[in-house]
């Protein structure tokens, strides 16, 4: 499963970011993460439904916060018998 972590957040998209912004949420799990031009990030869930993240300039807007950095990762589940 895929997860997306939002980083370097700020409430005002015009804020001078000489310091590190706020760490945001980790969203997921997702089956697929798809970019749609430079407008949307489509997050496809295991059940086929989707979440959407909107780009605002060069940032991703989520829940009223603008994030300048994001990362996608896989979380493994280790089973020890």
N, C-alpha and C positions, 0 to 999 in steps of 0.2 A: 504494500500500500504506500501511496505517496502522501506527503505532508508538505505544506508551505508555511514558512516562518516569515513574518513581517518584521522589519527592523528599521531603525533610524527614522522614527516617527516624530511628527510635529503637528500641532493643531492648526497652525497658520502656514500655508504653502509658501509664503514669501519670507518666512523667518530665516535669518542669517544662520546657517548651520556650521559654524566654526567648531562646535562641540558635538559630541555624539548625541543623536536623538534617542527617543524612548524606544525600548524594545516592545514589540507588539505581540499579538497572539500567534499561536501555532494552530493552523486550520487543517482538518483532515479527519479521517483518512479519505483519500481519493484514488480512483482507478486510473485517472488520466488528468493531466493538466495541459491545457491548450491555449496558446496565444491567438487572439483574433486581431489582426493588424496590430496597431499600437493603441488600441482602444479598450480592449477587454482581456481578462484572463478568465477562461472558463474552467471551472473545477468540477470534474465529473465524479459523482459518488458511486459506490458499488451498486446501489439500487437503480442507477441510471438517471437520477435527478441531478441537478446542477446548482452550484453556487457561482456567482459572477463577481469579479473584482474589476473596478473601473479605473483606467488610467486618468490622471489629471496632469497634463504636461508630461514630465518625466518621472512622476511619482504614482504610486498606487493608493487609491482612496478606499479606506475601509472604516466603517462605523465613525465617520467624522474626523478621522486622523489620516494624514498624508505620510506615506512611507516611501523613503528614497532607496530602500534596499529590500530585497526578498530572496529567499533561498528555498529550493525544493530538495527534499531528502526522503529516503526510504527508511522506515523503522522496521527492523527485523525482530521477530519474536523467536527467541531461543528456547527450545524445549529440551530439557535434560531428563532422560529416563533413569 
